[in-house]
Amino acid sequence: MKKLLYALFVLLLLAPVTGELWHIPIWRFEFLPSDIIILVLFPLWIIDKLVEDRRVRIGKIGRMIALFLFVMVTTYFLNMLRFDFQQMLSGFILMGRFGMYVIVAGIAFDLLDRDKTGFLRKLLIGAMILSMVLIIVLGFLQLKFFPSFLDLGLYLEGWDPHEGRLLSTWFDPNFIGGYLAFVLPVALALGLYFKRHKHVRWAVAMFAVSVIGLVALYLTFSRSGYLALIASLGILTFFKSRKLLLALVIVAVIGFSLSSRVQERTIEAVDSAKGLIGLDSQKPLDATAELRVYSWQFAREIIADHPLLGVGFGRYAFEINERGHGLLSDHSSGGSDSSLLTIWAQTGVFGLLSYLAIGFVAAITAIRRIRKKDDFDSYLLLGLLSGFSGMMIHSVFVNSLLYALMMVYLWTGLALMDKRGC
């Protein structure tokens, strides 16, 4: 059974490579391969626990995750009187789906804690790095042969008509940018560890992966991805390598000077930021920033009306549709362009605070284990902490913390951070 569970976890971490290419229609919903794998993984893990090991294992981060799940389910049922049957059922399915991804952290923590050899940890890290390489390679192929969604006609299905940007199989440069900003620091941190401990081949491999990851993220032309990378690499270099910070600054300057498109998008971002915070009211928001601001306003409207309990997880799309702000068929209607606003709108202030508690405990746990240590675990934890820091910045502009393809890595990463003895 253990080997089967390990194999399913590897498949789960590789499943997002297919991205949006493969959906499995069931009833009124379309499920991703990762959804199906989790639905198989969970009952098999329960059987394994009943047969092989009945001990309940939960770490410090896991306690906060359990608290958030409790609040999420409670606020959903407290909102039931506001649902019609269809909304109640649809919301319950969406909440259940999200909950299954969250429970992945608990399953991974349990299996990691029972594995005294460290084999599973190496397996999960290897699968994460391999998936990044495959997603990047597919992204380069997409950019070469399918540089425009206008040619493919995917804009007719609700996807933005991106042109000349690396989208890979996820069909969205912003999500890909956030994903790379999360996994890339892990590869880079491991490269620094292998270099320091004279494992030359592994160091070269990790640095090579990091370089192609930087190139791929650069080609997304995603400003949220760039910001996330700056945040994640800032944390990484602060703790382990100030020289690397200088090298990355030089690379950033070169990258900025080589592409007029990067220069244009950066200037637009600066001008939009000035207009948004009132430093220069003459500067209009660019089209992308304007859509994000509208999205935030819709979320704040829901929060203002239901600040304590939200509207129930899974009901955001119905709520904005009823208020005349969006359509249920829109790919972005399931949440605001800010994960934390979406969580607040759906689960209320108690859900928001319990969700933030997960990140706070994870950061404190990692920092305590990183300080004054120079072993493999300290570098791994630093890479994960850096990636999560970048994702928090990214989630301000994109609903990335609730994106299924991204959640596979986020919740598995939390389990790796939570493992006792790291």
C-alpha positions as CSV (number, residue, x, y, z in Angstrom):
1,M,0.0,0.0,0.0
2,K,2.8,2.4,0.8
3,K,4.3,2.1,-2.6
4,L,1.0,2.7,-4.2
5,L,0.4,5.9,-2.1
6,Y,3.9,7.1,-3.0
7,A,3.2,6.5,-6.7
8,L,-0.1,8.4,-6.5
9,F,1.7,11.3,-4.9
10,V,4.2,11.4,-7.7
11,L,1.4,11.3,-10.3
12,L,-0.3,14.1,-8.4
13,L,2.7,16.3,-8.6
14,L,3.1,15.5,-12.3
15,A,-0.6,15.9,-13.2
16,P,-0.5,19.7,-13.5
17,V,1.9,19.3,-16.5
18,T,-1.2,18.6,-18.6
19,G,-2.6,21.9,-17.4
20,E,-5.9,22.9,-19.1
21,L,-5.4,20.5,-22.0
22,W,-7.3,17.7,-20.3
23,H,-10.6,18.1,-18.5
24,I,-12.8,15.2,-17.4
25,P,-16.6,16.2,-17.5
26,I,-18.7,14.8,-14.7
27,W,-22.3,16.1,-14.4
28,R,-22.2,19.9,-14.7
29,F,-18.5,20.1,-13.7
30,E,-15.2,19.5,-15.5
31,F,-12.5,17.9,-13.3
32,L,-8.7,18.0,-13.8
33,P,-6.6,14.8,-13.6
34,S,-5.3,16.0,-10.2
35,D,-8.9,16.0,-8.9
36,I,-9.3,12.4,-9.8
37,I,-6.0,11.4,-8.4
38,I,-6.8,13.0,-5.0
39,L,-10.2,11.2,-5.0
40,V,-8.3,7.9,-5.3
41,L,-5.5,8.9,-3.0
42,F,-7.7,10.0,-0.1
43,P,-9.7,6.7,0.5
44,L,-6.6,4.6,-0.1
45,W,-4.8,6.6,2.6
46,I,-7.8,6.1,5.0
47,I,-7.6,2.4,4.4
48,D,-3.9,2.4,5.0
49,K,-4.4,4.3,8.3
50,L,-7.0,1.8,9.5
51,V,-5.0,-1.2,8.5
52,E,-1.3,-0.2,9.1
53,D,-1.2,2.8,11.4
54,R,-4.0,4.4,13.4
55,R,-2.0,7.1,15.0
56,V,-3.2,10.6,14.2
57,R,-0.3,12.8,13.0
58,I,-0.7,16.6,12.7
59,G,2.0,19.2,12.8
60,K,2.0,22.8,13.9
61,I,1.0,24.0,10.4
62,G,-1.5,21.2,10.2
63,R,-3.4,22.5,13.3
64,M,-3.9,25.8,11.6
65,I,-5.0,24.0,8.4
66,A,-7.6,22.0,10.4
67,L,-8.8,25.3,12.0
68,F,-9.3,26.9,8.6
69,L,-11.2,23.8,7.3
70,F,-13.5,24.0,10.4
71,V,-14.2,27.7,9.8
72,M,-14.8,27.1,6.0
73,V,-17.3,24.3,6.6
74,T,-19.0,26.2,9.4
75,T,-19.5,29.4,7.5
76,Y,-20.8,27.4,4.5
77,F,-23.5,25.7,6.6
78,L,-24.4,29.0,8.4
79,N,-25.1,30.5,5.0
80,M,-27.3,27.6,3.8
81,L,-30.5,29.4,4.3
82,R,-29.4,31.9,1.7
83,F,-28.8,29.2,-0.9
84,D,-31.3,27.7,-3.4
85,F,-30.8,24.0,-3.9
86,Q,-28.6,24.3,-7.1
87,Q,-26.3,26.8,-5.5
88,M,-26.1,24.7,-2.3
89,L,-25.1,21.6,-4.2
90,S,-22.7,23.4,-6.5
91,G,-21.1,25.3,-3.6
92,F,-20.8,22.0,-1.7
93,I,-19.0,20.3,-4.6
94,L,-16.6,23.2,-5.0
95,M,-16.0,23.4,-1.3
96,G,-15.4,19.6,-1.2
97,R,-13.0,19.9,-4.1
98,F,-11.0,22.7,-2.5
99,G,-11.0,20.8,0.8
100,M,-9.5,17.7,-0.8
101,Y,-6.6,19.8,-2.0
102,V,-6.1,21.2,1.5
103,I,-6.2,17.7,2.9
104,V,-3.3,16.7,0.6
105,A,-1.1,18.6,3.1
106,G,-2.3,16.3,5.9
107,I,-1.8,13.2,3.9
108,A,1.6,14.2,2.8
109,F,2.6,15.2,6.4
110,D,1.4,11.8,7.7
111,L,3.3,9.8,5.1
112,L,6.5,12.0,5.5
113,D,6.4,11.6,9.2
114,R,6.1,7.8,9.0
115,D,8.9,7.6,6.4
116,K,12.1,7.3,8.5
117,T,14.4,6.9,5.5
118,G,13.6,10.3,3.9
119,F,12.8,8.5,0.6
120,L,9.4,10.1,0.2
121,R,10.8,13.6,0.7
122,K,13.3,13.1,-2.0
123,L,10.6,11.6,-4.2
124,L,8.3,14.6,-3.8
125,I,11.1,17.2,-4.3
126,G,12.2,15.3,-7.5
127,A,8.7,15.2,-8.8
128,M,8.2,19.0,-8.2
129,I,11.4,19.8,-10.0
130,L,10.7,17.4,-12.9
131,S,7.2,18.9,-13.3
132,M,8.7,22.4,-13.5
133,V,11.1,21.2,-16.3
134,L,8.3,19.6,-18.2
135,I,6.0,22.6,-17.9
136,I,8.8,24.9,-19.0
137,V,9.7,22.7,-22.1
138,L,6.0,22.6,-23.1
139,G,5.9,26.4,-22.6
140,F,8.9,26.9,-25.0
141,L,7.1,24.6,-27.5
142,Q,3.9,26.6,-27.2
143,L,5.7,29.9,-27.7
144,K,7.4,28.5,-30.8
145,F,4.4,26.8,-32.5
146,F,1.4,28.5,-30.9
147,P,2.4,32.0,-29.9
148,S,-1.1,33.4,-30.2
149,F,-4.4,32.3,-28.8
150,L,-6.1,34.3,-31.5
151,D,-4.9,31.7,-34.0
152,L,-6.2,28.8,-31.9
153,G,-9.6,30.4,-31.3
154,L,-9.4,29.7,-27.5
155,Y,-10.5,33.3,-26.8
156,L,-13.9,32.1,-27.9
157,E,-13.9,29.8,-24.8
158,G,-13.2,32.6,-22.4
159,W,-9.4,32.6,-22.4
160,D,-7.6,35.9,-22.9
161,P,-6.1,36.3,-26.4
162,H,-2.4,36.3,-25.2
163,E,0.1,36.9,-28.0
164,G,3.8,36.2,-27.9
165,R,3.8,35.2,-24.2
166,L,4.8,31.9,-22.6
167,L,1.6,30.2,-21.4
168,S,2.6,26.5,-21.5
169,T,-0.4,24.2,-20.9
170,W,-1.9,26.4,-18.2
171,F,-3.1,28.9,-20.8
172,D,-2.3,31.9,-18.6
173,P,1.0,33.7,-18.3
174,N,0.2,35.1,-14.8
175,F,-0.5,31.7,-13.3
176,I,2.6,30.2,-14.9
177,G,4.6,33.2,-13.7
178,G,3.4,32.6,-10.1
179,Y,4.1,28.9,-10.4
180,L,7.7,29.5,-11.5
181,A,8.2,32.1,-8.8
182,F,7.2,29.4,-6.3
183,V,9.2,26.4,-7.5
184,L,12.2,28.2,-8.9
185,P,13.5,29.3,-5.5
186,V,13.4,25.6,-4.3
187,A,15.6,24.6,-7.2
188,L,17.9,27.5,-6.6
189,A,18.2,26.9,-2.8
190,L,19.0,23.2,-3.4
191,G,21.6,24.3,-6.0
192,L,23.2,26.5,-3.3
193,Y,23.2,23.6,-0.9
194,F,24.9,21.2,-3.4
195,K,27.4,23.8,-4.3
196,R,28.4,24.5,-0.7
197,H,28.7,20.8,0.0
198,K,30.7,20.0,-3.2
199,H,28.0,17.9,-4.9
200,V,29.0,19.4,-8.3
201,R,26.8,17.5,-10.6
202,W,23.7,18.1,-8.6
203,A,24.6,21.8,-8.2
204,V,25.0,22.2,-11.9
205,A,21.7,20.4,-12.5
206,M,19.8,22.7,-10.1
207,F,21.4,25.9,-11.4
208,A,20.6,24.8,-15.0
209,V,17.0,24.3,-14.0
210,S,16.9,27.7,-12.3
211,V,18.3,29.4,-15.4
212,I,15.7,28.0,-17.7
213,G,13.1,28.8,-15.1
214,L,14.2,32.4,-15.1
215,V,14.1,32.5,-18.9
216,A,10.7,31.0,-19.0
217,L,9.3,33.4,-16.4
218,Y,10.9,36.3,-18.3
219,L,9.0,35.2,-21.4
220,T,5.6,35.2,-19.6
221,F,5.9,39.0,-19.5
222,S,3.8,38.7,-16.3
223,R,4.3,41.7,-13.9
224,S,2.7,39.7,-11.1
225,G,5.1,36.9,-11.8
226,Y,8.1,39.3,-11.8
227,L,7.0,40.8,-8.4
228,A,6.5,37.3,-7.0
229,L,10.0,36.3,-8.1
230,I,11.6,39.5,-6.7
231,A,9.9,38.7,-3.3
232,S,10.9,35.1,-3.3
233,L,14.5,35.6,-4.4
234,G,14.8,38.5,-2.0
235,I,14.0,36.2,0.9
236,L,16.4,33.5,-0.4
237,T,19.4,35.8,-0.9
238,F,18.8,37.6,2.4
239,F,19.3,34.3,4.3
240,K,21.9,32.5,2.3
241,S,23.7,34.4,-0.5
242,R,24.2,38.2,-0.7
243,K,26.5,37.6,-3.7
244,L,23.6,35.9,-5.5
245,L,21.5,39.0,-5.0
246,L,24.0,41.2,-6.9
247,A,24.1,38.7,-9.7
248,L,20.3,38.6,-9.9
249,V,20.2,42.5,-10.0
250,I,22.6,42.5,-12.9
251,V,20.5,39.8,-14.7
252,A,17.4,41.9,-14.1
253,V,19.0,45.1,-15.5
254,I,20.1,43.2,-18.6
255,G,16.7,41.6,-19.1
256,F,15.0,45.0,-18.7
257,S,17.3,46.6,-21.3
258,L,16.9,43.8,-23.9
259,S,13.1,43.8,-24.2
260,S,11.0,46.8,-25.2
261,R,8.0,44.8,-24.1
262,V,9.3,44.3,-20.6
263,Q,10.1,48.0,-20.5
264,E,6.6,49.0,-21.7
265,R,4.8,46.7,-19.2
266,T,7.1,47.8,-16.3
267,I,6.4,51.5,-17.1
268,E,2.7,50.8,-17.3
269,A,2.8,49.1,-14.0
270,V,4.6,52.0,-12.3
271,D,2.2,54.5,-13.9
272,S,-0.9,52.4,-12.8
273,A,0.5,52.1,-9.3
274,K,1.0,55.9,-9.0
275,G,-2.6,56.5,-10.2
276,L,-3.9,53.8,-7.9
277,I,-2.4,55.2,-4.7
278,G,-3.0,58.8,-5.7
279,L,0.6,60.0,-6.4
280,D,-0.3,61.0,-9.9
281,S,-4.0,61.2,-10.6
282,Q,-3.3,62.1,-14.2
283,K,-1.9,58.6,-14.9
284,P,-4.7,56.3,-16.1
285,L,-4.7,52.6,-15.1
286,D,-3.7,50.3,-17.9
287,A,-6.4,47.8,-19.1
288,T,-5.2,44.9,-17.0
289,A,-4.9,47.0,-13.8
290,E,-8.3,48.5,-14.4
291,L,-9.9,45.0,-14.6
292,R,-8.1,44.0,-11.4
293,V,-9.3,47.0,-9.6
294,Y,-12.9,46.3,-10.7
295,S,-12.5,42.8,-9.5
296,W,-11.3,44.0,-6.1
297,Q,-14.2,46.4,-5.8
298,F,-16.7,43.6,-6.5
299,A,-15.1,41.5,-3.7
300,R,-15.1,44.4,-1.3
301,E,-18.8,44.9,-2.0
302,I,-19.5,41.4,-1.0
303,I,-17.3,41.7,2.1
304,A,-19.0,44.9,3.1
305,D,-22.4,43.1,3.1
306,H,-21.2,39.9,4.7
307,P,-18.0,40.7,6.6
308,L,-18.2,38.0,9.4
309,L,-19.4,34.9,7.7
310,G,-19.0,35.6,4.0
311,V,-21.4,34.2,1.5
312,G,-20.3,30.5,1.8
313,F,-17.4,28.8,0.0
314,G,-18.2,28.1,-3.6
315,R,-20.8,30.8,-3.9
316,Y,-18.6,33.6,-5.2
317,A,-19.5,33.1,-8.8
318,F,-23.3,33.0,-8.0
319,E,-23.0,36.1,-5.9
320,I,-21.2,38.3,-8.4
321,N,-23.6,37.0,-11.1
322,E,-26.6,38.0,-9.1
323,R,-25.1,41.4,-8.5
324,G,-24.6,41.8,-12.2
325,H,-20.8,41.8,-12.1
326,G,-19.9,38.7,-13.9
327,L,-21.0,35.5,-15.7
328,L,-20.7,32.0,-14.4
329,S,-19.0,30.9,-17.7
330,D,-16.2,33.4,-17.2
331,H,-12.9,31.7,-16.2
332,S,-12.3,34.4,-13.6
333,S,-15.8,34.5,-12.1
334,G,-15.0,32.0,-9.4
335,G,-13.0,34.6,-7.4
336,S,-11.6,38.0,-7.2
337,D,-8.2,38.8,-8.7
338,S,-6.9,38.5,-5.1
339,S,-6.9,35.2,-3.2
340,L,-7.3,36.8,0.2
341,L,-10.2,39.0,-0.8
342,T,-11.9,35.9,-2.3
343,I,-11.3,33.9,0.9
344,W,-12.7,36.8,3.0
345,A,-15.7,37.2,0.7
346,Q,-16.5,33.5,1.0
347,T,-15.6,32.5,4.5
348,G,-15.7,35.9,6.3
349,V,-13.2,37.5,8.6
350,F,-12.8,34.3,10.6
351,G,-11.9,32.4,7.5
352,L,-9.4,35.0,6.4
353,L,-7.7,35.1,9.8
354,S,-7.5,31.3,10.1
355,Y,-6.1,31.2,6.6
356,L,-3.5,33.8,7.4
357,A,-2.6,31.9,10.5
358,I,-1.5,29.0,8.3
359,G,1.1,31.2,6.6
360,F,2.2,32.9,9.8
361,V,2.9,29.5,11.5
362,A,4.6,28.2,8.4
363,A,6.9,31.2,8.3
364,I,7.8,31.0,12.0
365,T,8.3,27.3,11.8
366,A,10.6,27.6,8.8
367,I,12.6,30.5,10.1
368,R,13.3,28.8,13.4
369,R,14.7,25.7,11.6
370,I,16.7,27.8,9.0
371,R,18.6,30.0,11.4
372,K,22.2,29.1,12.0
373,K,21.8,25.7,10.2
374,D,23.6,24.6,7.1
375,D,22.1,21.2,6.3
376,F,19.9,20.0,3.5
377,D,16.6,20.6,5.4
378,S,17.5,24.2,6.1
379,Y,18.1,24.9,2.4
380,L,14.9,23.1,1.4
381,L,12.9,25.0,4.0
382,L,14.4,28.3,2.8
383,G,13.5,27.5,-0.8
384,L,9.9,26.7,0.2
385,L,9.6,29.8,2.5
386,S,10.9,31.9,-0.3
387,G,8.4,30.4,-2.8
388,F,5.5,30.9,-0.4
389,S,6.5,34.5,0.2
390,G,6.5,35.1,-3.5
391,M,3.1,33.5,-3.8
392,M,1.6,35.8,-1.1
393,I,2.7,38.8,-3.2
394,H,1.4,37.1,-6.4
395,S,-2.0,36.4,-4.8
396,V,-2.6,40.1,-4.3
397,F,-3.0,40.4,-8.1
398,V,-4.1,36.9,-9.2
399,N,-6.3,34.3,-7.5
400,S,-3.4,31.9,-7.4
401,L,-3.8,30.5,-3.9
402,L,-7.1,29.0,-5.0
403,Y,-6.0,27.7,-8.4
404,A,-6.2,23.9,-8.5
405,L,-3.0,23.4,-10.6
406,M,-1.1,25.6,-8.1
407,M,-2.6,24.1,-5.0
408,V,-1.1,20.8,-5.7
409,Y,2.3,22.3,-5.0
410,L,1.3,24.8,-2.3
411,W,-0.2,22.2,0.0
412,T,2.5,19.6,-0.6
413,G,5.0,22.3,0.1
414,L,3.4,23.1,3.4
415,A,3.6,19.4,4.4
416,L,7.3,19.4,3.6
417,M,7.8,22.5,5.7
418,D,5.7,21.0,8.6
419,K,7.5,17.7,8.9
420,R,9.0,17.2,12.3
421,G,12.8,16.9,12.4
422,C,13.5,19.1,9.4
